[in-house]
Amino acid sequence: MLRQNSNTTRTNIGARFALGETFITPGAEEALEIAGQTAIQFLRRHMSTDWGELSEEDARENELSLREGFRLLSAYRTVKGQKIWIITEADRSATTILLPSEY
């Protein structure tokens, strides 16, 4: 079950696109809690087009997606090493923080 993350919808400093409504999966929420990190840390990076641990090809695809209005993906690791993804839908209506295994 996705939980809406209402604390993160107002952050737009340095943003190059809208997040829409933000959601976080239970697994991603637990991973962030274990790491002592917050969703906002990663959402800020995502919104500023710091795509994290993507290949050069995937980063280029995100730049195209940013211009053309397609879905955006970022991949990060918490300080504990857990990989998390952030996906913003093509219409910019929603952004979800999730573990790759929850995709």
MMTF fields as JSON, N, C-alpha, C and O atoms, coordinates in Angstrom:
{
  "mmtfVersion": "1.0.0",
  "mmtfProducer": "UNKNOWN",
  "numBonds": 411,
  "numAtoms": 412,
  "numGroups": 103,
  "numChains": 1,
  "numModels": 1,
  "chainsPerModel": [1],
  "groupsPerChain": [103],
  "chainIdList": ["A"],
  "bondAtomList": [4, 2, 8, 6, 12, 10, 16, 14, 20, 18, 24, 22, 28, 26, 32, 30, 36, 34, 40, 38, 44, 42, 48, 46, 52, 50, 56, 54, 60, 58, 64, 62, 68, 66, 72, 70, 76, 74, 80, 78, 84, 82, 88, 86, 92, 90, 96, 94, 100, 98, 104, 102, 108, 106, 112, 110, 116, 114, 120, 118, 124, 122, 128, 126, 132, 130, 136, 134, 140, 138, 144, 142, 148, 146, 152, 150, 156, 154, 160, 158, 164, 162, 168, 166, 172, 170, 176, 174, 180, 178, 184, 182, 188, 186, 192, 190, 196, 194, 200, 198, 204, 202, 208, 206, 212, 210, 216, 214, 220, 218, 224, 222, 228, 226, 232, 230, 236, 234, 240, 238, 244, 242, 248, 246, 252, 250, 256, 254, 260, 258, 264, 262, 268, 266, 272, 270, 276, 274, 280, 278, 284, 282, 288, 286, 292, 290, 296, 294, 300, 298, 304, 302, 308, 306, 312, 310, 316, 314, 320, 318, 324, 322, 328, 326, 332, 330, 336, 334, 340, 338, 344, 342, 348, 346, 352, 350, 356, 354, 360, 358, 364, 362, 368, 366, 372, 370, 376, 374, 380, 378, 384, 382, 388, 386, 392, 390, 396, 394, 400, 398, 404, 402, 408, 406],
  "bondOrderList": [1, 1, 1, 1, 1, 1, 1, 1, 1, 1, 1, 1, 1, 1, 1, 1, 1, 1, 1, 1, 1, 1, 1, 1, 1, 1, 1, 1, 1, 1, 1, 1, 1, 1, 1, 1, 1, 1, 1, 1, 1, 1, 1, 1, 1, 1, 1, 1, 1, 1, 1, 1, 1, 1, 1, 1, 1, 1, 1, 1, 1, 1, 1, 1, 1, 1, 1, 1, 1, 1, 1, 1, 1, 1, 1, 1, 1, 1, 1, 1, 1, 1, 1, 1, 1, 1, 1, 1, 1, 1, 1, 1, 1, 1, 1, 1, 1, 1, 1, 1, 1, 1],
  "groupList": [{"groupName": "MET", "atomNameList": ["N", "CA", "C", "O"], "elementList": ["N", "C", "C", "O"], "formalChargeList": [0, 0, 0, 0], "bondAtomList": [1, 0, 2, 1, 3, 2], "bondOrderList": [1, 1, 2], "singleLetterCode": "M", "chemCompType": "L-PEPTIDE LINKING"}, {"groupName": "LEU", "atomNameList": ["N", "CA", "C", "O"], "elementList": ["N", "C", "C", "O"], "formalChargeList": [0, 0, 0, 0], "bondAtomList": [1, 0, 2, 1, 3, 2], "bondOrderList": [1, 1, 2], "singleLetterCode": "L", "chemCompType": "L-PEPTIDE LINKING"}, {"groupName": "ARG", "atomNameList": ["N", "CA", "C", "O"], "elementList": ["N", "C", "C", "O"], "formalChargeList": [0, 0, 0, 0], "bondAtomList": [1, 0, 2, 1, 3, 2], "bondOrderList": [1, 1, 2], "singleLetterCode": "R", "chemCompType": "L-PEPTIDE LINKING"}, {"groupName": "GLN", "atomNameList": ["N", "CA", "C", "O"], "elementList": ["N", "C", "C", "O"], "formalChargeList": [0, 0, 0, 0], "bondAtomList": [1, 0, 2, 1, 3, 2], "bondOrderList": [1, 1, 2], "singleLetterCode": "Q", "chemCompType": "L-PEPTIDE LINKING"}, {"groupName": "ASN", "atomNameList": ["N", "CA", "C", "O"], "elementList": ["N", "C", "C", "O"], "formalChargeList": [0, 0, 0, 0], "bondAtomList": [1, 0, 2, 1, 3, 2], "bondOrderList": [1, 1, 2], "singleLetterCode": "N", "chemCompType": "L-PEPTIDE LINKING"}, {"groupName": "SER", "atomNameList": ["N", "CA", "C", "O"], "elementList": ["N", "C", "C", "O"], "formalChargeList": [0, 0, 0, 0], "bondAtomList": [1, 0, 2, 1, 3, 2], "bondOrderList": [1, 1, 2], "singleLetterCode": "S", "chemCompType": "L-PEPTIDE LINKING"}, {"groupName": "THR", "atomNameList": ["N", "CA", "C", "O"], "elementList": ["N", "C", "C", "O"], "formalChargeList": [0, 0, 0, 0], "bondAtomList": [1, 0, 2, 1, 3, 2], "bondOrderList": [1, 1, 2], "singleLetterCode": "T", "chemCompType": "L-PEPTIDE LINKING"}, {"groupName": "ILE", "atomNameList": ["N", "CA", "C", "O"], "elementList": ["N", "C", "C", "O"], "formalChargeList": [0, 0, 0, 0], "bondAtomList": [1, 0, 2, 1, 3, 2], "bondOrderList": [1, 1, 2], "singleLetterCode": "I", "chemCompType": "L-PEPTIDE LINKING"}, {"groupName": "GLY", "atomNameList": ["N", "CA", "C", "O"], "elementList": ["N", "C", "C", "O"], "formalChargeList": [0, 0, 0, 0], "bondAtomList": [1, 0, 2, 1, 3, 2], "bondOrderList": [1, 1, 2], "singleLetterCode": "G", "chemCompType": "PEPTIDE LINKING"}, {"groupName": "ALA", "atomNameList": ["N", "CA", "C", "O"], "elementList": ["N", "C", "C", "O"], "formalChargeList": [0, 0, 0, 0], "bondAtomList": [1, 0, 2, 1, 3, 2], "bondOrderList": [1, 1, 2], "singleLetterCode": "A", "chemCompType": "L-PEPTIDE LINKING"}, {"groupName": "PHE", "atomNameList": ["N", "CA", "C", "O"], "elementList": ["N", "C", "C", "O"], "formalChargeList": [0, 0, 0, 0], "bondAtomList": [1, 0, 2, 1, 3, 2], "bondOrderList": [1, 1, 2], "singleLetterCode": "F", "chemCompType": "L-PEPTIDE LINKING"}, {"groupName": "GLU", "atomNameList": ["N", "CA", "C", "O"], "elementList": ["N", "C", "C", "O"], "formalChargeList": [0, 0, 0, 0], "bondAtomList": [1, 0, 2, 1, 3, 2], "bondOrderList": [1, 1, 2], "singleLetterCode": "E", "chemCompType": "L-PEPTIDE LINKING"}, {"groupName": "PRO", "atomNameList": ["N", "CA", "C", "O"], "elementList": ["N", "C", "C", "O"], "formalChargeList": [0, 0, 0, 0], "bondAtomList": [1, 0, 2, 1, 3, 2], "bondOrderList": [1, 1, 2], "singleLetterCode": "P", "chemCompType": "L-PEPTIDE LINKING"}, {"groupName": "HIS", "atomNameList": ["N", "CA", "C", "O"], "elementList": ["N", "C", "C", "O"], "formalChargeList": [0, 0, 0, 0], "bondAtomList": [1, 0, 2, 1, 3, 2], "bondOrderList": [1, 1, 2], "singleLetterCode": "H", "chemCompType": "L-PEPTIDE LINKING"}, {"groupName": "ASP", "atomNameList": ["N", "CA", "C", "O"], "elementList": ["N", "C", "C", "O"], "formalChargeList": [0, 0, 0, 0], "bondAtomList": [1, 0, 2, 1, 3, 2], "bondOrderList": [1, 1, 2], "singleLetterCode": "D", "chemCompType": "L-PEPTIDE LINKING"}, {"groupName": "TRP", "atomNameList": ["N", "CA", "C", "O"], "elementList": ["N", "C", "C", "O"], "formalChargeList": [0, 0, 0, 0], "bondAtomList": [1, 0, 2, 1, 3, 2], "bondOrderList": [1, 1, 2], "singleLetterCode": "W", "chemCompType": "L-PEPTIDE LINKING"}, {"groupName": "TYR", "atomNameList": ["N", "CA", "C", "O"], "elementList": ["N", "C", "C", "O"], "formalChargeList": [0, 0, 0, 0], "bondAtomList": [1, 0, 2, 1, 3, 2], "bondOrderList": [1, 1, 2], "singleLetterCode": "Y", "chemCompType": "L-PEPTIDE LINKING"}, {"groupName": "VAL", "atomNameList": ["N", "CA", "C", "O"], "elementList": ["N", "C", "C", "O"], "formalChargeList": [0, 0, 0, 0], "bondAtomList": [1, 0, 2, 1, 3, 2], "bondOrderList": [1, 1, 2], "singleLetterCode": "V", "chemCompType": "L-PEPTIDE LINKING"}, {"groupName": "LYS", "atomNameList": ["N", "CA", "C", "O"], "elementList": ["N", "C", "C", "O"], "formalChargeList": [0, 0, 0, 0], "bondAtomList": [1, 0, 2, 1, 3, 2], "bondOrderList": [1, 1, 2], "singleLetterCode": "K", "chemCompType": "L-PEPTIDE LINKING"}],
  "groupTypeList": [0, 1, 2, 3, 4, 5, 4, 6, 6, 2, 6, 4, 7, 8, 9, 2, 10, 9, 1, 8, 11, 6, 10, 7, 6, 12, 8, 9, 11, 11, 9, 1, 11, 7, 9, 8, 3, 6, 9, 7, 3, 10, 1, 2, 2, 13, 0, 5, 6, 14, 15, 8, 11, 1, 5, 11, 11, 14, 9, 2, 11, 4, 11, 1, 5, 1, 2, 11, 8, 10, 2, 1, 1, 5, 9, 16, 2, 6, 17, 18, 8, 3, 18, 7, 15, 7, 7, 6, 11, 9, 14, 2, 5, 9, 6, 6, 7, 1, 1, 12, 5, 11, 16],
  "groupIdList": [1, 2, 3, 4, 5, 6, 7, 8, 9, 10, 11, 12, 13, 14, 15, 16, 17, 18, 19, 20, 21, 22, 23, 24, 25, 26, 27, 28, 29, 30, 31, 32, 33, 34, 35, 36, 37, 38, 39, 40, 41, 42, 43, 44, 45, 46, 47, 48, 49, 50, 51, 52, 53, 54, 55, 56, 57, 58, 59, 60, 61, 62, 63, 64, 65, 66, 67, 68, 69, 70, 71, 72, 73, 74, 75, 76, 77, 78, 79, 80, 81, 82, 83, 84, 85, 86, 87, 88, 89, 90, 91, 92, 93, 94, 95, 96, 97, 98, 99, 100, 101, 102, 103],
  "secStructList": [7, 7, 3, 3, 7, 4, 4, 4, 6, 6, 7, 7, 6, 6, 7, 1, 1, 7, 7, 7, 3, 3, 3, 3, 7, 2, 2, 2, 2, 2, 2, 2, 2, 2, 2, 6, 7, 7, 2, 2, 2, 2, 2, 2, 2, 2, 2, 6, 6, 7, 7, 5, 1, 7, 7, 2, 2, 2, 2, 2, 2, 2, 2, 2, 2, 2, 2, 2, 6, 7, 7, 3, 3, 3, 3, 3, 3, 7, 6, 6, 7, 7, 3, 3, 3, 3, 3, 3, 7, 6, 6, 1, 1, 3, 3, 3, 3, 3, 7, 4, 4, 4, 7],
  "xCoordList": [0.843, 0.0, 0.884, 1.826, 0.592, 1.323, 0.762, -0.442, 1.649, 1.229, 1.619, 2.745, 0.673, 0.997, 1.946, 1.756, 2.96, 3.981, 3.747, 4.362, 2.856, 2.441, 3.534, 3.447, 4.544, 5.611, 6.521, 7.287, 6.458, 7.43, 6.877, 7.624, 5.619, 5.04, 5.358, 5.138, 5.86, 6.09, 7.524, 7.815, 8.389, 9.792, 10.05, 9.949, 10.387, 10.621, 11.856, 12.013, 12.728, 13.956, 14.832, 15.17, 15.198, 16.039, 15.32, 15.965, 14.006, 13.251, 13.2, 13.016, 13.364, 13.25, 11.958, 11.683, 11.162, 9.871, 9.03, 9.544, 7.733, 6.811, 6.777, 6.88, 6.63, 6.523, 5.094, 4.878, 4.114, 2.737, 2.574, 3.31, 1.625, 1.463, 2.623, 3.067, 3.113, 4.221, 3.74, 2.918, 4.281, 3.93, 5.202, 6.241, 5.107, 6.234, 5.704, 4.688, 6.395, 5.989, 6.466, 7.383, 5.86, 6.287, 7.763, 8.454, 8.245, 9.644, 10.607, 11.617, 10.3, 11.15, 11.103, 12.123, 9.932, 9.802, 10.642, 11.32, 10.59, 11.383, 12.881, 13.655, 13.29, 14.706, 15.221, 16.333, 14.425, 14.835, 14.898, 15.807, 13.942, 13.956, 15.206, 15.869, 15.528, 16.712, 17.978, 18.894, 18.027, 19.204, 19.237, 20.252, 18.139, 18.078, 18.043, 18.526, 17.47, 17.377, 15.908, 15.008, 15.69, 14.326, 14.1, 15.036, 12.856, 12.479, 12.87, 13.283, 12.743, 13.007, 14.444, 14.688, 15.391, 16.786, 16.901, 17.596, 16.224, 16.302, 15.411, 15.776, 14.261, 13.374, 14.032, 13.86, 14.77, 15.483, 16.483, 16.589, 17.217, 18.174, 17.447, 17.848, 16.38, 15.587, 15.062, 15.18, 14.488, 13.905, 14.945, 14.631, 16.175, 17.233, 17.977, 19.002, 17.467, 17.993, 19.332, 20.118, 19.591, 20.686, 20.072, 19.402, 20.299, 19.619, 20.231, 19.733, 21.297, 21.888, 22.718, 23.555, 22.487, 23.301, 22.771, 22.665, 22.448, 22.022, 23.216, 24.19, 23.139, 24.174, 24.089, 23.09, 25.142, 25.126, 23.974, 23.336, 23.72, 22.628, 21.279, 20.448, 21.054, 19.794, 19.656, 18.556, 20.763, 20.729, 20.356, 19.581, 20.91, 20.547, 19.062, 18.379, 18.586, 17.16, 16.299, 15.253, 16.728, 15.989, 15.985, 14.969, 17.101, 17.147, 16.169, 15.486, 16.099, 15.115, 13.7, 12.829, 13.488, 12.173, 11.762, 10.584, 12.725, 12.453, 11.96, 11.003, 12.617, 12.228, 10.91, 10.098, 10.699, 9.548, 8.346, 7.283, 8.495, 7.364, 7.117, 5.967, 8.194, 8.064, 8.376, 8.744, 8.224, 8.472, 9.944, 10.826, 10.201, 11.56, 11.89, 11.042, 13.13, 13.584, 14.915, 15.824, 15.022, 16.301, 16.578, 15.649, 17.843, 18.243, 19.301, 20.309, 19.065, 19.979, 20.221, 19.558, 21.178, 21.411, 21.36, 21.856, 20.752, 20.765, 22.171, 23.002, 22.431, 23.745, 23.98, 25.119, 22.93, 23.052, 23.195, 23.296, 23.203, 23.425, 22.177, 22.278, 21.0, 19.754, 19.437, 19.408, 19.203, 18.867, 17.404, 16.528, 17.153, 15.787, 15.641, 16.592, 14.452, 14.121, 13.111, 12.314, 13.155, 12.111, 11.63, 12.418, 10.322, 9.723, 8.68, 7.762, 8.832, 7.83, 7.118, 7.749, 5.797, 4.994, 5.121, 5.442, 4.867, 5.027, 4.193, 4.641, 2.997, 2.143, 2.451, 1.775, 3.471, 3.928, 2.842, 2.86, 1.901, 0.818, 1.226, 0.623, 2.243, 2.627, 4.082, 4.639, 4.681, 6.042, 6.017, 5.417, 6.681, 6.693, 8.124, 8.982, 8.373, 9.646, 9.42, 8.489, 10.271, 10.074, 11.39, 12.411, 11.354, 12.497, 12.369, 11.252, 13.483, 13.38, 12.528, 11.817, 12.591, 11.816, 10.321, 9.528, 9.918, 8.496, 7.929, 6.753, 8.747, 8.313, 7.305, 6.828],
  "yCoordList": [-1.182, 0.0, 1.24, 1.335, 2.164, 3.423, 4.38, 4.412, 5.153, 6.17, 7.512, 7.701, 8.443, 9.772, 10.436, 10.382, 11.06, 11.723, 13.215, 13.891, 13.737, 15.135, 16.119, 17.287, 15.707, 16.607, 17.009, 17.963, 16.319, 16.541, 17.293, 17.554, 17.643, 18.224, 19.699, 20.234, 20.373, 21.807, 22.18, 23.36, 21.243, 21.538, 21.694, 20.733, 22.921, 23.142, 23.987, 24.503, 24.145, 24.901, 24.154, 22.991, 24.804, 24.188, 23.162, 22.432, 23.09, 22.079, 22.41, 23.564, 21.385, 21.547, 20.942, 21.01, 20.347, 19.771, 19.601, 19.63, 19.423, 19.226, 17.759, 16.862, 17.531, 16.171, 15.654, 14.443, 16.549, 16.12, 15.614, 16.032, 14.726, 14.128, 13.172, 12.494, 13.112, 12.205, 11.055, 11.221, 9.888, 8.663, 7.918, 8.082, 7.098, 6.261, 4.879, 4.748, 3.86, 2.495, 2.13, 2.763, 1.129, 0.715, 0.315, 0.639, -0.377, -0.794, 0.372, 0.385, 1.35, 2.53, 3.347, 3.873, 3.449, 4.186, 3.532, 4.217, 2.21, 1.482, 1.648, 1.836, 1.579, 1.739, 3.112, 3.227, 4.144, 5.491, 5.618, 6.254, 5.019, 5.044, 4.356, 4.884, 3.194, 2.441, 3.265, 3.244, 3.988, 4.793, 6.136, 6.831, 6.496, 7.8, 8.943, 10.041, 8.678, 9.683, 9.997, 9.28, 11.083, 11.477, 11.439, 11.536, 11.298, 11.3, 12.606, 12.618, 13.69, 15.01, 15.129, 15.803, 14.481, 14.515, 13.99, 14.57, 12.908, 12.276, 12.984, 13.094, 13.46, 14.191, 15.475, 15.846, 16.142, 17.357, 17.032, 17.763, 15.936, 15.534, 15.213, 15.659, 14.439, 14.04, 15.274, 15.363, 16.216, 17.418, 18.323, 19.071, 18.258, 19.099, 18.37, 18.851, 17.224, 16.372, 15.727, 15.421, 15.522, 14.654, 13.26, 12.894, 12.493, 11.207, 10.094, 8.969, 10.382, 9.361, 8.357, 8.727, 7.088, 5.993, 5.422, 4.205, 6.277, 5.811, 5.741, 6.474, 4.86, 4.807, 6.098, 6.814, 6.386, 7.58, 7.517, 8.529, 6.336, 6.164, 6.465, 7.158, 5.952, 6.207, 7.679, 8.231, 8.306, 9.742, 10.556, 11.508, 10.179, 10.858, 10.645, 11.556, 9.442, 9.148, 10.031, 10.512, 10.251, 11.148, 12.578, 13.267, 13.028, 14.387, 14.518, 15.535, 13.503, 13.484, 13.483, 14.224, 12.654, 12.554, 13.873, 14.232, 14.586, 15.891, 16.869, 17.61, 16.865, 17.767, 17.363, 18.218, 16.054, 15.556, 15.19, 14.872, 15.231, 14.931, 13.455, 13.024, 12.665, 11.238, 10.992, 11.913, 9.755, 9.367, 9.536, 9.309, 9.938, 10.157, 9.157, 8.834, 8.667, 7.702, 8.148, 8.538, 8.087, 8.285, 7.059, 6.393, 6.763, 5.626, 6.097, 6.688, 5.831, 6.259, 5.108, 4.073, 5.305, 4.377, 5.16, 6.283, 4.543, 5.154, 4.987, 4.281, 5.632, 5.484, 4.054, 3.674, 3.263, 1.839, 0.943, -0.276, 1.539, 0.77, 0.26, -0.407, 0.556, 0.104, 0.972, 2.2, 0.319, 1.052, 1.478, 0.697, 2.732, 3.229, 3.89, 4.446, 3.816, 4.475, 5.57, 5.484, 6.606, 7.625, 7.734, 7.943, 7.589, 7.646, 8.758, 8.777, 9.683, 10.719, 10.368, 10.147, 10.319, 9.94, 10.971, 12.134, 10.529, 11.368, 12.649, 13.706, 12.562, 13.756, 14.61, 15.607, 14.219, 14.938, 15.028, 15.938, 14.094, 14.077, 13.4, 13.653, 12.539, 11.784, 11.361, 11.12, 11.277, 10.783, 9.754, 9.973, 8.62, 7.54, 7.181, 7.055, 7.018, 6.53, 5.063, 4.725, 4.194, 2.767, 2.014, 2.549, 0.773, -0.114, -0.754, -0.959, -1.072, -1.747, -3.016, -3.33, -3.739, -4.973, -4.714, -5.644, -3.464, -3.116, -2.604, -2.247, -2.568, -2.032, -2.951, -2.661],
  "zCoordList": [0.0, 0.0, 0.0, 0.787, -0.856, -0.909, 0.121, 0.374, 0.707, 1.654, 1.071, 0.609, 1.097, 0.599, 1.57, 2.785, 1.025, 1.825, 1.724, 0.899, 2.566, 2.458, 2.835, 2.457, 3.553, 3.957, 2.803, 2.936, 1.694, 0.632, -0.571, -1.514, -0.571, -1.774, -1.951, -3.038, -0.939, -1.031, -1.401, -1.592, -1.501, -1.742, -3.229, -3.992, -3.639, -5.061, -5.326, -6.433, -4.357, -4.551, -5.553, -5.331, -6.642, -7.656, -8.514, -9.266, -8.419, -9.157, -10.642, -11.03, -11.46, -12.907, -13.44, -14.638, -12.546, -12.93, -11.669, -10.551, -11.87, -10.754, -10.34, -11.176, -9.043, -8.528, -8.546, -8.599, -8.503, -8.313, -6.887, -5.993, -6.668, -5.346, -5.107, -6.033, -3.886, -3.587, -2.721, -1.82, -3.026, -2.324, -1.96, -2.601, -0.926, -0.53, -0.175, 0.507, -0.639, -0.33, 1.076, 1.599, 1.686, 3.026, 3.083, 4.05, 2.069, 2.055, 1.998, 2.702, 1.162, 1.054, 2.339, 2.784, 2.925, 4.182, 5.278, 6.044, 5.344, 6.335, 6.078, 7.017, 4.812, 4.47, 4.893, 5.408, 4.68, 5.074, 6.594, 7.127, 7.287, 8.752, 9.29, 10.183, 8.76, 9.189, 8.961, 9.783, 7.849, 7.503, 8.238, 8.217, 8.881, 9.533, 8.535, 8.813, 7.378, 6.324, 6.044, 6.481, 5.308, 4.983, 3.484, 2.69, 3.121, 1.707, 1.044, -0.116, 1.761, 1.184, 0.668, -0.333, 1.342, 0.889, -0.54, -1.375, -0.801, -2.113, -3.126, -4.297, -2.7, -3.607, -4.11, -5.271, -3.257, -3.69, -4.79, -5.775, -4.625, -5.659, -6.959, -8.034, -6.851, -8.023, -8.755, -9.977, -8.026, -8.628, -9.274, -10.201, -8.791, -9.369, -10.487, -10.97, -10.893, -11.975, -11.638, -12.535, -10.365, -9.937, -9.904, -8.938, -10.951, -11.121, -10.292, -10.312, -9.564, -8.692, -9.456, -10.279, -9.184, -9.705, -11.02, -11.171, -11.95, -13.268, -14.199, -14.029, -15.182, -16.211, -17.025, -16.965, -17.783, -18.64, -19.64, -19.931, -20.155, -21.127, -20.468, -21.055, -19.259, -18.567, -18.175, -18.206, -17.808, -17.486, -18.726, -18.638, -19.88, -21.138, -21.457, -21.924, -21.201, -21.407, -20.517, -20.951, -19.27, -18.379, -18.905, -18.813, -19.452, -20.006, -21.169, -21.292, -22.018, -23.099, -22.509, -22.963, -21.509, -20.871, -20.234, -20.238, -19.691, -19.091, -20.158, -19.934, -21.313, -22.409, -23.057, -23.408, -23.215, -23.982, -23.121, -23.654, -21.803, -20.931, -20.712, -20.624, -20.623, -20.328, -18.848, -18.118, -18.425, -17.042, -16.681, -17.509, -15.432, -14.929, -13.835, -13.003, -13.837, -12.846, -12.265, -12.998, -10.948, -10.267, -9.408, -8.952, -9.189, -8.361, -7.375, -7.763, -6.108, -5.047, -4.086, -4.15, -3.199, -2.092, -0.789, -0.696, 0.208, 1.533, 2.114, 1.543, 3.238, 3.877, 4.343, 4.613, 4.438, 4.813, 3.59, 3.726, 2.386, 1.168, 0.477, -0.552, 1.014, 0.383, -0.836, -0.749, -1.961, -3.179, -3.127, -2.755, -3.507, -3.649, -5.011, -5.56, -5.529, -6.78, -6.507, -5.572, -7.34, -7.351, -8.792, -9.714, -8.965, -10.299, -10.319, -9.499, -11.263, -11.508, -12.797, -13.83, -12.726, -13.884, -15.008, -14.767, -16.219, -17.408, -17.331, -17.775, -16.776, -16.699, -15.469, -15.216, -14.71, -13.505, -12.438, -11.609, -12.453, -11.467, -10.174, -9.131, -10.218, -9.029, -9.09, -10.161, -7.914, -7.75, -6.634, -5.582, -6.878, -5.9, -5.542, -6.415, -4.249, -3.732, -3.395, -2.663, -3.929, -3.742, -3.796, -4.228, -3.354, -3.526, -4.908, -5.383, -5.56, -6.865, -6.801, -7.756, -5.698, -5.562, -5.468, -5.615, -5.226, -5.116, -6.443, -6.516, -7.48, -8.772, -9.43, -10.526]
}
